[in-house]
Amino acid sequence: MGVLTTNLLDRRTPNYDGLASAVFSLPPLASAGLTEAAARGAGLAFRTSRQDTSGWFNTRRVGETTAGSKVLIEEGTDRIIGAHLLGPHADEVIAALSMRAPRPFASSRAWARRFAEGPGMGG
């Protein structure tokens, strides 16, 4: 039986954890993993790392004035449970991050080793 048929007949729900999504606005907004509200609702202990990237060259070179990132990191395991980006190429960056991150996301150190990106990225 095919995957679609099995899912429909057995009433299975796909697992979208860790998949990227994007809002194609100006500037783009993108995310993967849990939001802060979802992480709290799941009872997870986590810390939030926020960074204003509006001063980065990649943001300024395209005339944007607003950009930033937020990463949710689970306490104890150091596992990234959510990443949220606003700014130029956020849609492309979140797609690359989510493709390189195992599901569920790896530790923040493992993720950094898999995907080394600097503020100068962008075409």
Phi and psi restraints in degrees (range 20) as a CNS / XPLOR table:
assign (resid 1 and name C) (resid 2 and name N)
       (resid 2 and name CA) (resid 2 and name C) 1.0 -71.8 20.0 2
assign (resid 2 and name N) (resid 2 and name CA)
       (resid 2 and name C) (resid 3 and name N) 1.0 163.1 20.0 2
assign (resid 2 and name C) (resid 3 and name N)
       (resid 3 and name CA) (resid 3 and name C) 1.0 -61.3 20.0 2
assign (resid 3 and name N) (resid 3 and name CA)
       (resid 3 and name C) (resid 4 and name N) 1.0 -46.4 20.0 2
assign (resid 3 and name C) (resid 4 and name N)
       (resid 4 and name CA) (resid 4 and name C) 1.0 -61.1 20.0 2
assign (resid 4 and name N) (resid 4 and name CA)
       (resid 4 and name C) (resid 5 and name N) 1.0 -46.4 20.0 2
assign (resid 4 and name C) (resid 5 and name N)
       (resid 5 and name CA) (resid 5 and name C) 1.0 -62.6 20.0 2
assign (resid 5 and name N) (resid 5 and name CA)
       (resid 5 and name C) (resid 6 and name N) 1.0 -44.2 20.0 2
assign (resid 5 and name C) (resid 6 and name N)
       (resid 6 and name CA) (resid 6 and name C) 1.0 -61.2 20.0 2
assign (resid 6 and name N) (resid 6 and name CA)
       (resid 6 and name C) (resid 7 and name N) 1.0 -45.9 20.0 2
assign (resid 6 and name C) (resid 7 and name N)
       (resid 7 and name CA) (resid 7 and name C) 1.0 -63.3 20.0 2
assign (resid 7 and name N) (resid 7 and name CA)
       (resid 7 and name C) (resid 8 and name N) 1.0 -40.5 20.0 2
assign (resid 7 and name C) (resid 8 and name N)
       (resid 8 and name CA) (resid 8 and name C) 1.0 -70.0 20.0 2
assign (resid 8 and name N) (resid 8 and name CA)
       (resid 8 and name C) (resid 9 and name N) 1.0 -46.1 20.0 2
assign (resid 8 and name C) (resid 9 and name N)
       (resid 9 and name CA) (resid 9 and name C) 1.0 -72.0 20.0 2
assign (resid 9 and name N) (resid 9 and name CA)
       (resid 9 and name C) (resid 10 and name N) 1.0 -37.4 20.0 2
assign (resid 9 and name C) (resid 10 and name N)
       (resid 10 and name CA) (resid 10 and name C) 1.0 -90.8 20.0 2
assign (resid 10 and name N) (resid 10 and name CA)
       (resid 10 and name C) (resid 11 and name N) 1.0 2.2 20.0 2
assign (resid 10 and name C) (resid 11 and name N)
       (resid 11 and name CA) (resid 11 and name C) 1.0 53.4 20.0 2
assign (resid 11 and name N) (resid 11 and name CA)
       (resid 11 and name C) (resid 12 and name N) 1.0 44.1 20.0 2
assign (resid 11 and name C) (resid 12 and name N)
       (resid 12 and name CA) (resid 12 and name C) 1.0 -82.7 20.0 2
assign (resid 12 and name N) (resid 12 and name CA)
       (resid 12 and name C) (resid 13 and name N) 1.0 145.6 20.0 2
assign (resid 12 and name C) (resid 13 and name N)
       (resid 13 and name CA) (resid 13 and name C) 1.0 -109.3 20.0 2
assign (resid 13 and name N) (resid 13 and name CA)
       (resid 13 and name C) (resid 14 and name N) 1.0 128.1 20.0 2
assign (resid 13 and name C) (resid 14 and name N)
       (resid 14 and name CA) (resid 14 and name C) 1.0 -62.3 20.0 2
assign (resid 14 and name N) (resid 14 and name CA)
       (resid 14 and name C) (resid 15 and name N) 1.0 152.3 20.0 2
assign (resid 14 and name C) (resid 15 and name N)
       (resid 15 and name CA) (resid 15 and name C) 1.0 -99.3 20.0 2
assign (resid 15 and name N) (resid 15 and name CA)
       (resid 15 and name C) (resid 16 and name N) 1.0 110.9 20.0 2
assign (resid 15 and name C) (resid 16 and name N)
       (resid 16 and name CA) (resid 16 and name C) 1.0 -99.4 20.0 2
assign (resid 16 and name N) (resid 16 and name CA)
       (resid 16 and name C) (resid 17 and name N) 1.0 11.5 20.0 2
assign (resid 16 and name C) (resid 17 and name N)
       (resid 17 and name CA) (resid 17 and name C) 1.0 -55.3 20.0 2
assign (resid 17 and name N) (resid 17 and name CA)
       (resid 17 and name C) (resid 18 and name N) 1.0 130.8 20.0 2
assign (resid 17 and name C) (resid 18 and name N)
       (resid 18 and name CA) (resid 18 and name C) 1.0 83.7 20.0 2
assign (resid 18 and name N) (resid 18 and name CA)
       (resid 18 and name C) (resid 19 and name N) 1.0 -8.1 20.0 2
assign (resid 18 and name C) (resid 19 and name N)
       (resid 19 and name CA) (resid 19 and name C) 1.0 -75.5 20.0 2
assign (resid 19 and name N) (resid 19 and name CA)
       (resid 19 and name C) (resid 20 and name N) 1.0 144.6 20.0 2
assign (resid 19 and name C) (resid 20 and name N)
       (resid 20 and name CA) (resid 20 and name C) 1.0 -81.9 20.0 2
assign (resid 20 and name N) (resid 20 and name CA)
       (resid 20 and name C) (resid 21 and name N) 1.0 150.3 20.0 2
assign (resid 20 and name C) (resid 21 and name N)
       (resid 21 and name CA) (resid 21 and name C) 1.0 -140.0 20.0 2
assign (resid 21 and name N) (resid 21 and name CA)
       (resid 21 and name C) (resid 22 and name N) 1.0 155.8 20.0 2
assign (resid 21 and name C) (resid 22 and name N)
       (resid 22 and name CA) (resid 22 and name C) 1.0 -144.7 20.0 2
assign (resid 22 and name N) (resid 22 and name CA)
       (resid 22 and name C) (resid 23 and name N) 1.0 148.3 20.0 2
assign (resid 22 and name C) (resid 23 and name N)
       (resid 23 and name CA) (resid 23 and name C) 1.0 -110.1 20.0 2
assign (resid 23 and name N) (resid 23 and name CA)
       (resid 23 and name C) (resid 24 and name N) 1.0 118.6 20.0 2
assign (resid 23 and name C) (resid 24 and name N)
       (resid 24 and name CA) (resid 24 and name C) 1.0 -86.9 20.0 2
assign (resid 24 and name N) (resid 24 and name CA)
       (resid 24 and name C) (resid 25 and name N) 1.0 68.2 20.0 2
assign (resid 24 and name C) (resid 25 and name N)
       (resid 25 and name CA) (resid 25 and name C) 1.0 -104.3 20.0 2
assign (resid 25 and name N) (resid 25 and name CA)
       (resid 25 and name C) (resid 26 and name N) 1.0 -176.3 20.0 2
assign (resid 25 and name C) (resid 26 and name N)
       (resid 26 and name CA) (resid 26 and name C) 1.0 -116.6 20.0 2
assign (resid 26 and name N) (resid 26 and name CA)
       (resid 26 and name C) (resid 27 and name N) 1.0 109.3 20.0 2
assign (resid 26 and name C) (resid 27 and name N)
       (resid 27 and name CA) (resid 27 and name C) 1.0 -76.6 20.0 2
assign (resid 27 and name N) (resid 27 and name CA)
       (resid 27 and name C) (resid 28 and name N) 1.0 161.0 20.0 2
assign (resid 27 and name C) (resid 28 and name N)
       (resid 28 and name CA) (resid 28 and name C) 1.0 -64.7 20.0 2
assign (resid 28 and name N) (resid 28 and name CA)
       (resid 28 and name C) (resid 29 and name N) 1.0 149.6 20.0 2
assign (resid 28 and name C) (resid 29 and name N)
       (resid 29 and name CA) (resid 29 and name C) 1.0 -122.1 20.0 2
assign (resid 29 and name N) (resid 29 and name CA)
       (resid 29 and name C) (resid 30 and name N) 1.0 131.1 20.0 2
assign (resid 29 and name C) (resid 30 and name N)
       (resid 30 and name CA) (resid 30 and name C) 1.0 -142.1 20.0 2
assign (resid 30 and name N) (resid 30 and name CA)
       (resid 30 and name C) (resid 31 and name N) 1.0 152.6 20.0 2
assign (resid 30 and name C) (resid 31 and name N)
       (resid 31 and name CA) (resid 31 and name C) 1.0 -151.8 20.0 2
assign (resid 31 and name N) (resid 31 and name CA)
       (resid 31 and name C) (resid 32 and name N) 1.0 160.3 20.0 2
assign (resid 31 and name C) (resid 32 and name N)
       (resid 32 and name CA) (resid 32 and name C) 1.0 -149.3 20.0 2
assign (resid 32 and name N) (resid 32 and name CA)
       (resid 32 and name C) (resid 33 and name N) 1.0 142.4 20.0 2
assign (resid 32 and name C) (resid 33 and name N)
       (resid 33 and name CA) (resid 33 and name C) 1.0 85.7 20.0 2
assign (resid 33 and name N) (resid 33 and name CA)
       (resid 33 and name C) (resid 34 and name N) 1.0 -156.6 20.0 2
assign (resid 33 and name C) (resid 34 and name N)
       (resid 34 and name CA) (resid 34 and name C) 1.0 -84.2 20.0 2
assign (resid 34 and name N) (resid 34 and name CA)
       (resid 34 and name C) (resid 35 and name N) 1.0 150.3 20.0 2
assign (resid 34 and name C) (resid 35 and name N)
       (resid 35 and name CA) (resid 35 and name C) 1.0 -84.4 20.0 2
assign (resid 35 and name N) (resid 35 and name CA)
       (resid 35 and name C) (resid 36 and name N) 1.0 168.8 20.0 2
assign (resid 35 and name C) (resid 36 and name N)
       (resid 36 and name CA) (resid 36 and name C) 1.0 -60.5 20.0 2
assign (resid 36 and name N) (resid 36 and name CA)
       (resid 36 and name C) (resid 37 and name N) 1.0 -42.1 20.0 2
assign (resid 36 and name C) (resid 37 and name N)
       (resid 37 and name CA) (resid 37 and name C) 1.0 -62.9 20.0 2
assign (resid 37 and name N) (resid 37 and name CA)
       (resid 37 and name C) (resid 38 and name N) 1.0 -42.3 20.0 2
assign (resid 37 and name C) (resid 38 and name N)
       (resid 38 and name CA) (resid 38 and name C) 1.0 -66.7 20.0 2
assign (resid 38 and name N) (resid 38 and name CA)
       (resid 38 and name C) (resid 39 and name N) 1.0 -38.5 20.0 2
assign (resid 38 and name C) (resid 39 and name N)
       (resid 39 and name CA) (resid 39 and name C) 1.0 -66.2 20.0 2
assign (resid 39 and name N) (resid 39 and name CA)
       (resid 39 and name C) (resid 40 and name N) 1.0 -41.4 20.0 2
assign (resid 39 and name C) (resid 40 and name N)
       (resid 40 and name CA) (resid 40 and name C) 1.0 -64.6 20.0 2
assign (resid 40 and name N) (resid 40 and name CA)
       (resid 40 and name C) (resid 41 and name N) 1.0 -43.2 20.0 2
assign (resid 40 and name C) (resid 41 and name N)
       (resid 41 and name CA) (resid 41 and name C) 1.0 -61.2 20.0 2
assign (resid 41 and name N) (resid 41 and name CA)
       (resid 41 and name C) (resid 42 and name N) 1.0 -29.9 20.0 2
assign (resid 41 and name C) (resid 42 and name N)
       (resid 42 and name CA) (resid 42 and name C) 1.0 -84.7 20.0 2
assign (resid 42 and name N) (resid 42 and name CA)
       (resid 42 and name C) (resid 43 and name N) 1.0 -1.0 20.0 2
assign (resid 42 and name C) (resid 43 and name N)
       (resid 43 and name CA) (resid 43 and name C) 1.0 75.1 20.0 2
assign (resid 43 and name N) (resid 43 and name CA)
       (resid 43 and name C) (resid 44 and name N) 1.0 21.2 20.0 2
assign (resid 43 and name C) (resid 44 and name N)
       (resid 44 and name CA) (resid 44 and name C) 1.0 -82.9 20.0 2
assign (resid 44 and name N) (resid 44 and name CA)
       (resid 44 and name C) (resid 45 and name N) 1.0 140.5 20.0 2
assign (resid 44 and name C) (resid 45 and name N)
       (resid 45 and name CA) (resid 45 and name C) 1.0 -91.6 20.0 2
assign (resid 45 and name N) (resid 45 and name CA)
       (resid 45 and name C) (resid 46 and name N) 1.0 123.9 20.0 2
assign (resid 45 and name C) (resid 46 and name N)
       (resid 46 and name CA) (resid 46 and name C) 1.0 -149.2 20.0 2
assign (resid 46 and name N) (resid 46 and name CA)
       (resid 46 and name C) (resid 47 and name N) 1.0 162.5 20.0 2
assign (resid 46 and name C) (resid 47 and name N)
       (resid 47 and name CA) (resid 47 and name C) 1.0 -117.0 20.0 2
assign (resid 47 and name N) (resid 47 and name CA)
       (resid 47 and name C) (resid 48 and name N) 1.0 156.8 20.0 2
assign (resid 47 and name C) (resid 48 and name N)
       (resid 48 and name CA) (resid 48 and name C) 1.0 -115.8 20.0 2
assign (resid 48 and name N) (resid 48 and name CA)
       (resid 48 and name C) (resid 49 and name N) 1.0 128.0 20.0 2
assign (resid 48 and name C) (resid 49 and name N)
       (resid 49 and name CA) (resid 49 and name C) 1.0 -107.8 20.0 2
assign (resid 49 and name N) (resid 49 and name CA)
       (resid 49 and name C) (resid 50 and name N) 1.0 117.1 20.0 2
assign (resid 49 and name C) (resid 50 and name N)
       (resid 50 and name CA) (resid 50 and name C) 1.0 -113.1 20.0 2
assign (resid 50 and name N) (resid 50 and name CA)
       (resid 50 and name C) (resid 51 and name N) 1.0 144.4 20.0 2
assign (resid 50 and name C) (resid 51 and name N)
       (resid 51 and name CA) (resid 51 and name C) 1.0 -142.3 20.0 2
assign (resid 51 and name N) (resid 51 and name CA)
       (resid 51 and name C) (resid 52 and name N) 1.0 129.0 20.0 2
assign (resid 51 and name C) (resid 52 and name N)
       (resid 52 and name CA) (resid 52 and name C) 1.0 -86.3 20.0 2
assign (resid 52 and name N) (resid 52 and name CA)
       (resid 52 and name C) (resid 53 and name N) 1.0 115.8 20.0 2
assign (resid 52 and name C) (resid 53 and name N)
       (resid 53 and name CA) (resid 53 and name C) 1.0 -109.3 20.0 2
assign (resid 53 and name N) (resid 53 and name CA)
       (resid 53 and name C) (resid 54 and name N) 1.0 17.8 20.0 2
assign (resid 53 and name C) (resid 54 and name N)
       (resid 54 and name CA) (resid 54 and name C) 1.0 -66.0 20.0 2
assign (resid 54 and name N) (resid 54 and name CA)
       (resid 54 and name C) (resid 55 and name N) 1.0 -22.0 20.0 2
assign (resid 54 and name C) (resid 55 and name N)
       (resid 55 and name CA) (resid 55 and name C) 1.0 -89.7 20.0 2
assign (resid 55 and name N) (resid 55 and name CA)
       (resid 55 and name C) (resid 56 and name N) 1.0 -5.2 20.0 2
assign (resid 55 and name C) (resid 56 and name N)
       (resid 56 and name CA) (resid 56 and name C) 1.0 -67.9 20.0 2
assign (resid 56 and name N) (resid 56 and name CA)
       (resid 56 and name C) (resid 57 and name N) 1.0 149.6 20.0 2
assign (resid 56 and name C) (resid 57 and name N)
       (resid 57 and name CA) (resid 57 and name C) 1.0 -56.5 20.0 2
assign (resid 57 and name N) (resid 57 and name CA)
       (resid 57 and name C) (resid 58 and name N) 1.0 -42.7 20.0 2
assign (resid 57 and name C) (resid 58 and name N)
       (resid 58 and name CA) (resid 58 and name C) 1.0 -57.5 20.0 2
assign (resid 58 and name N) (resid 58 and name CA)
       (resid 58 and name C) (resid 59 and name N) 1.0 -32.7 20.0 2
assign (resid 58 and name C) (resid 59 and name N)
       (resid 59 and name CA) (resid 59 and name C) 1.0 -80.1 20.0 2
assign (resid 59 and name N) (resid 59 and name CA)
       (resid 59 and name C) (resid 60 and name N) 1.0 -47.0 20.0 2
assign (resid 59 and name C) (resid 60 and name N)
       (resid 60 and name CA) (resid 60 and name C) 1.0 -67.5 20.0 2
assign (resid 60 and name N) (resid 60 and name CA)
       (resid 60 and name C) (resid 61 and name N) 1.0 -34.6 20.0 2
assign (resid 60 and name C) (resid 61 and name N)
       (resid 61 and name CA) (resid 61 and name C) 1.0 -65.5 20.0 2
assign (resid 61 and name N) (resid 61 and name CA)
       (resid 61 and name C) (resid 62 and name N) 1.0 -22.2 20.0 2
assign (resid 61 and name C) (resid 62 and name N)
       (resid 62 and name CA) (resid 62 and name C) 1.0 -103.5 20.0 2
assign (resid 62 and name N) (resid 62 and name CA)
       (resid 62 and name C) (resid 63 and name N) 1.0 9.7 20.0 2
assign (resid 62 and name C) (resid 63 and name N)
       (resid 63 and name CA) (resid 63 and name C) 1.0 79.4 20.0 2
assign (resid 63 and name N) (resid 63 and name CA)
       (resid 63 and name C) (resid 64 and name N) 1.0 13.5 20.0 2
assign (resid 63 and name C) (resid 64 and name N)
       (resid 64 and name CA) (resid 64 and name C) 1.0 -82.5 20.0 2
assign (resid 64 and name N) (resid 64 and name CA)
       (resid 64 and name C) (resid 65 and name N) 1.0 152.1 20.0 2
assign (resid 64 and name C) (resid 65 and name N)
       (resid 65 and name CA) (resid 65 and name C) 1.0 -118.1 20.0 2
assign (resid 65 and name N) (resid 65 and name CA)
       (resid 65 and name C) (resid 66 and name N) 1.0 -7.5 20.0 2
assign (resid 65 and name C) (resid 66 and name N)
       (resid 66 and name CA) (resid 66 and name C) 1.0 -127.3 20.0 2
assign (resid 66 and name N) (resid 66 and name CA)
       (resid 66 and name C) (resid 67 and name N) 1.0 125.6 20.0 2
assign (resid 66 and name C) (resid 67 and name N)
       (resid 67 and name CA) (resid 67 and name C) 1.0 -164.4 20.0 2
assign (resid 67 and name N) (resid 67 and name CA)
       (resid 67 and name C) (resid 68 and name N) 1.0 149.8 20.0 2
assign (resid 67 and name C) (resid 68 and name N)
       (resid 68 and name CA) (resid 68 and name C) 1.0 -176.3 20.0 2
assign (resid 68 and name N) (resid 68 and name CA)
       (resid 68 and name C) (resid 69 and name N) 1.0 174.5 20.0 2
assign (resid 68 and name C) (resid 69 and name N)
       (resid 69 and name CA) (resid 69 and name C) 1.0 -142.4 20.0 2
assign (resid 69 and name N) (resid 69 and name CA)
       (resid 69 and name C) (resid 70 and name N) 1.0 155.2 20.0 2
assign (resid 69 and name C) (resid 70 and name N)
       (resid 70 and name CA) (resid 70 and name C) 1.0 -141.1 20.0 2
assign (resid 70 and name N) (resid 70 and name CA)
       (resid 70 and name C) (resid 71 and name N) 1.0 128.4 20.0 2
assign (resid 70 and name C) (resid 71 and name N)
       (resid 71 and name CA) (resid 71 and name C) 1.0 -125.5 20.0 2
assign (resid 71 and name N) (resid 71 and name CA)
       (resid 71 and name C) (resid 72 and name N) 1.0 130.7 20.0 2
assign (resid 71 and name C) (resid 72 and name N)
       (resid 72 and name CA) (resid 72 and name C) 1.0 -98.8 20.0 2
assign (resid 72 and name N) (resid 72 and name CA)
       (resid 72 and name C) (resid 73 and name N) 1.0 124.9 20.0 2
assign (resid 72 and name C) (resid 73 and name N)
       (resid 73 and name CA) (resid 73 and name C) 1.0 -121.9 20.0 2
assign (resid 73 and name N) (resid 73 and name CA)
       (resid 73 and name C) (resid 74 and name N) 1.0 122.9 20.0 2
assign (resid 73 and name C) (resid 74 and name N)
       (resid 74 and name CA) (resid 74 and name C) 1.0 -69.0 20.0 2
assign (resid 74 and name N) (resid 74 and name CA)
       (resid 74 and name C) (resid 75 and name N) 1.0 129.9 20.0 2
assign (resid 74 and name C) (resid 75 and name N)
       (resid 75 and name CA) (resid 75 and name C) 1.0 -67.3 20.0 2
assign (resid 75 and name N) (resid 75 and name CA)
       (resid 75 and name C) (resid 76 and name N) 1.0 145.2 20.0 2
assign (resid 75 and name C) (resid 76 and name N)
       (resid 76 and name CA) (resid 76 and name C) 1.0 89.1 20.0 2
assign (resid 76 and name N) (resid 76 and name CA)
       (resid 76 and name C) (resid 77 and name N) 1.0 -45.0 20.0 2
assign (resid 76 and name C) (resid 77 and name N)
       (resid 77 and name CA) (resid 77 and name C) 1.0 -101.8 20.0 2
assign (resid 77 and name N) (resid 77 and name CA)
       (resid 77 and name C) (resid 78 and name N) 1.0 -19.0 20.0 2
assign (resid 77 and name C) (resid 78 and name N)
       (resid 78 and name CA) (resid 78 and name C) 1.0 63.3 20.0 2
assign (resid 78 and name N) (resid 78 and name CA)
       (resid 78 and name C) (resid 79 and name N) 1.0 21.5 20.0 2
assign (resid 78 and name C) (resid 79 and name N)
       (resid 79 and name CA) (resid 79 and name C) 1.0 -83.2 20.0 2
assign (resid 79 and name N) (resid 79 and name CA)
       (resid 79 and name C) (resid 80 and name N) 1.0 131.7 20.0 2
assign (resid 79 and name C) (resid 80 and name N)
       (resid 80 and name CA) (resid 80 and name C) 1.0 -74.3 20.0 2
assign (resid 80 and name N) (resid 80 and name CA)
       (resid 80 and name C) (resid 81 and name N) 1.0 123.5 20.0 2
assign (resid 80 and name C) (resid 81 and name N)
       (resid 81 and name CA) (resid 81 and name C) 1.0 -110.9 20.0 2
assign (resid 81 and name N) (resid 81 and name CA)
       (resid 81 and name C) (resid 82 and name N) 1.0 -6.9 20.0 2
assign (resid 81 and name C) (resid 82 and name N)
       (resid 82 and name CA) (resid 82 and name C) 1.0 -169.3 20.0 2
assign (resid 82 and name N) (resid 82 and name CA)
       (resid 82 and name C) (resid 83 and name N) 1.0 146.1 20.0 2
assign (resid 82 and name C) (resid 83 and name N)
       (resid 83 and name CA) (resid 83 and name C) 1.0 -140.2 20.0 2
assign (resid 83 and name N) (resid 83 and name CA)
       (resid 83 and name C) (resid 84 and name N) 1.0 135.4 20.0 2
assign (resid 83 and name C) (resid 84 and name N)
       (resid 84 and name CA) (resid 84 and name C) 1.0 -138.1 20.0 2
assign (resid 84 and name N) (resid 84 and name CA)
       (resid 84 and name C) (resid 85 and name N) 1.0 127.8 20.0 2
assign (resid 84 and name C) (resid 85 and name N)
       (resid 85 and name CA) (resid 85 and name C) 1.0 -127.2 20.0 2
assign (resid 85 and name N) (resid 85 and name CA)
       (resid 85 and name C) (resid 86 and name N) 1.0 144.4 20.0 2
assign (resid 85 and name C) (resid 86 and name N)
       (resid 86 and name CA) (resid 86 and name C) 1.0 -134.6 20.0 2
assign (resid 86 and name N) (resid 86 and name CA)
       (resid 86 and name C) (resid 87 and name N) 1.0 123.7 20.0 2
assign (resid 86 and name C) (resid 87 and name N)
       (resid 87 and name CA) (resid 87 and name C) 1.0 143.7 20.0 2
assign (resid 87 and name N) (resid 87 and name CA)
       (resid 87 and name C) (resid 88 and name N) 1.0 -179.5 20.0 2
assign (resid 87 and name C) (resid 88 and name N)
       (resid 88 and name CA) (resid 88 and name C) 1.0 -54.9 20.0 2
assign (resid 88 and name N) (resid 88 and name CA)
       (resid 88 and name C) (resid 89 and name N) 1.0 133.3 20.0 2
assign (resid 88 and name C) (resid 89 and name N)
       (resid 89 and name CA) (resid 89 and name C) 1.0 63.7 20.0 2
assign (resid 89 and name N) (resid 89 and name CA)
       (resid 89 and name C) (resid 90 and name N) 1.0 18.5 20.0 2
assign (resid 89 and name C) (resid 90 and name N)
       (resid 90 and name CA) (resid 90 and name C) 1.0 -57.1 20.0 2
assign (resid 90 and name N) (resid 90 and name CA)
       (resid 90 and name C) (resid 91 and name N) 1.0 -37.8 20.0 2
assign (resid 90 and name C) (resid 91 and name N)
       (resid 91 and name CA) (resid 91 and name C) 1.0 -63.5 20.0 2
assign (resid 91 and name N) (resid 91 and name CA)
       (resid 91 and name C) (resid 92 and name N) 1.0 -40.4 20.0 2
assign (resid 91 and name C) (resid 92 and name N)
       (resid 92 and name CA) (resid 92 and name C) 1.0 -72.7 20.0 2
assign (resid 92 and name N) (resid 92 and name CA)
       (resid 92 and name C) (resid 93 and name N) 1.0 -40.7 20.0 2
assign (resid 92 and name C) (resid 93 and name N)
       (resid 93 and name CA) (resid 93 and name C) 1.0 -66.6 20.0 2
assign (resid 93 and name N) (resid 93 and name CA)
       (resid 93 and name C) (resid 94 and name N) 1.0 -44.3 20.0 2
assign (resid 93 and name C) (resid 94 and name N)
       (resid 94 and name CA) (resid 94 and name C) 1.0 -65.7 20.0 2
assign (resid 94 and name N) (resid 94 and name CA)
       (resid 94 and name C) (resid 95 and name N) 1.0 -34.6 20.0 2
assign (resid 94 and name C) (resid 95 and name N)
       (resid 95 and name CA) (resid 95 and name C) 1.0 -64.4 20.0 2
assign (resid 95 and name N) (resid 95 and name CA)
       (resid 95 and name C) (resid 96 and name N) 1.0 -43.8 20.0 2
assign (resid 95 and name C) (resid 96 and name N)
       (resid 96 and name CA) (resid 96 and name C) 1.0 -64.6 20.0 2
assign (resid 96 and name N) (resid 96 and name CA)
       (resid 96 and name C) (resid 97 and name N) 1.0 -42.2 20.0 2
assign (resid 96 and name C) (resid 97 and name N)
       (resid 97 and name CA) (resid 97 and name C) 1.0 -63.0 20.0 2
assign (resid 97 and name N) (resid 97 and name CA)
       (resid 97 and name C) (resid 98 and name N) 1.0 -45.6 20.0 2
assign (resid 97 and name C) (resid 98 and name N)
       (resid 98 and name CA) (resid 98 and name C) 1.0 -70.2 20.0 2
assign (resid 98 and name N) (resid 98 and name CA)
       (resid 98 and name C) (resid 99 and name N) 1.0 -29.6 20.0 2
assign (resid 98 and name C) (resid 99 and name N)
       (resid 99 and name CA) (resid 99 and name C) 1.0 -71.3 20.0 2
assign (resid 99 and name N) (resid 99 and name CA)
       (resid 99 and name C) (resid 100 and name N) 1.0 -33.4 20.0 2
assign (resid 99 and name C) (resid 100 and name N)
       (resid 100 and name CA) (resid 100 and name C) 1.0 -85.6 20.0 2
assign (resid 100 and name N) (resid 100 and name CA)
       (resid 100 and name C) (resid 101 and name N) 1.0 -18.2 20.0 2
assign (resid 100 and name C) (resid 101 and name N)
       (resid 101 and name CA) (resid 101 and name C) 1.0 -89.3 20.0 2
assign (resid 101 and name N) (resid 101 and name CA)
       (resid 101 and name C) (resid 102 and name N) 1.0 130.8 20.0 2
assign (resid 101 and name C) (resid 102 and name N)
       (resid 102 and name CA) (resid 102 and name C) 1.0 -68.0 20.0 2
assign (resid 102 and name N) (resid 102 and name CA)
       (resid 102 and name C) (resid 103 and name N) 1.0 157.8 20.0 2
assign (resid 102 and name C) (resid 103 and name N)
       (resid 103 and name CA) (resid 103 and name C) 1.0 -103.4 20.0 2
assign (resid 103 and name N) (resid 103 and name CA)
       (resid 103 and name C) (resid 104 and name N) 1.0 123.6 20.0 2
assign (resid 103 and name C) (resid 104 and name N)
       (resid 104 and name CA) (resid 104 and name C) 1.0 -67.9 20.0 2
assign (resid 104 and name N) (resid 104 and name CA)
       (resid 104 and name C) (resid 105 and name N) 1.0 163.0 20.0 2
assign (resid 104 and name C) (resid 105 and name N)
       (resid 105 and name CA) (resid 105 and name C) 1.0 -51.1 20.0 2
assign (resid 105 and name N) (resid 105 and name CA)
       (resid 105 and name C) (resid 106 and name N) 1.0 150.4 20.0 2
assign (resid 105 and name C) (resid 106 and name N)
       (resid 106 and name CA) (resid 106 and name C) 1.0 -80.6 20.0 2
assign (resid 106 and name N) (resid 106 and name CA)
       (resid 106 and name C) (resid 107 and name N) 1.0 -179.4 20.0 2
assign (resid 106 and name C) (resid 107 and name N)
       (resid 107 and name CA) (resid 107 and name C) 1.0 -64.2 20.0 2
assign (resid 107 and name N) (resid 107 and name CA)
       (resid 107 and name C) (resid 108 and name N) 1.0 157.3 20.0 2
assign (resid 107 and name C) (resid 108 and name N)
       (resid 108 and name CA) (resid 108 and name C) 1.0 -61.4 20.0 2
assign (resid 108 and name N) (resid 108 and name CA)
       (resid 108 and name C) (resid 109 and name N) 1.0 -34.3 20.0 2
assign (resid 108 and name C) (resid 109 and name N)
       (resid 109 and name CA) (resid 109 and name C) 1.0 -68.2 20.0 2
assign (resid 109 and name N) (resid 109 and name CA)
       (resid 109 and name C) (resid 110 and name N) 1.0 -41.8 20.0 2
assign (resid 109 and name C) (resid 110 and name N)
       (resid 110 and name CA) (resid 110 and name C) 1.0 -65.2 20.0 2
assign (resid 110 and name N) (resid 110 and name CA)
       (resid 110 and name C) (resid 111 and name N) 1.0 -39.6 20.0 2
assign (resid 110 and name C) (resid 111 and name N)
       (resid 111 and name CA) (resid 111 and name C) 1.0 -64.1 20.0 2
assign (resid 111 and name N) (resid 111 and name CA)
       (resid 111 and name C) (resid 112 and name N) 1.0 -42.1 20.0 2
assign (resid 111 and name C) (resid 112 and name N)
       (resid 112 and name CA) (resid 112 and name C) 1.0 -62.1 20.0 2
assign (resid 112 and name N) (resid 112 and name CA)
       (resid 112 and name C) (resid 113 and name N) 1.0 -37.2 20.0 2
assign (resid 112 and name C) (resid 113 and name N)
       (resid 113 and name CA) (resid 113 and name C) 1.0 -68.0 20.0 2
assign (resid 113 and name N) (resid 113 and name CA)
       (resid 113 and name C) (resid 114 and name N) 1.0 -34.7 20.0 2
assign (resid 113 and name C) (resid 114 and name N)
       (resid 114 and name CA) (resid 114 and name C) 1.0 -75.3 20.0 2
assign (resid 114 and name N) (resid 114 and name CA)
       (resid 114 and name C) (resid 115 and name N) 1.0 -30.7 20.0 2
assign (resid 114 and name C) (resid 115 and name N)
       (resid 115 and name CA) (resid 115 and name C) 1.0 -137.9 20.0 2
assign (resid 115 and name N) (resid 115 and name CA)
       (resid 115 and name C) (resid 116 and name N) 1.0 97.0 20.0 2
assign (resid 115 and name C) (resid 116 and name N)
       (resid 116 and name CA) (resid 116 and name C) 1.0 -95.3 20.0 2
assign (resid 116 and name N) (resid 116 and name CA)
       (resid 116 and name C) (resid 117 and name N) 1.0 116.3 20.0 2
assign (resid 116 and name C) (resid 117 and name N)
       (resid 117 and name CA) (resid 117 and name C) 1.0 -133.6 20.0 2
assign (resid 117 and name N) (resid 117 and name CA)
       (resid 117 and name C) (resid 118 and name N) 1.0 143.1 20.0 2
assign (resid 117 and name C) (resid 118 and name N)
       (resid 118 and name CA) (resid 118 and name C) 1.0 -118.6 20.0 2
assign (resid 118 and name N) (resid 118 and name CA)
       (resid 118 and name C) (resid 119 and name N) 1.0 172.2 20.0 2
assign (resid 118 and name C) (resid 119 and name N)
       (resid 119 and name CA) (resid 119 and name C) 1.0 -66.1 20.0 2
assign (resid 119 and name N) (resid 119 and name CA)
       (resid 119 and name C) (resid 120 and name N) 1.0 -13.0 20.0 2
assign (resid 119 and name C) (resid 120 and name N)
       (resid 120 and name CA) (resid 120 and name C) 1.0 -87.7 20.0 2
assign (resid 120 and name N) (resid 120 and name CA)
       (resid 120 and name C) (resid 121 and name N) 1.0 0.4 20.0 2
assign (resid 120 and name C) (resid 121 and name N)
       (resid 121 and name CA) (resid 121 and name C) 1.0 -63.8 20.0 2
assign (resid 121 and name N) (resid 121 and name CA)
       (resid 121 and name C) (resid 122 and name N) 1.0 146.8 20.0 2
assign (resid 121 and name C) (resid 122 and name N)
       (resid 122 and name CA) (resid 122 and name C) 1.0 133.5 20.0 2
assign (resid 122 and name N) (resid 122 and name CA)
       (resid 122 and name C) (resid 123 and name N) 1.0 148.8 20.0 2
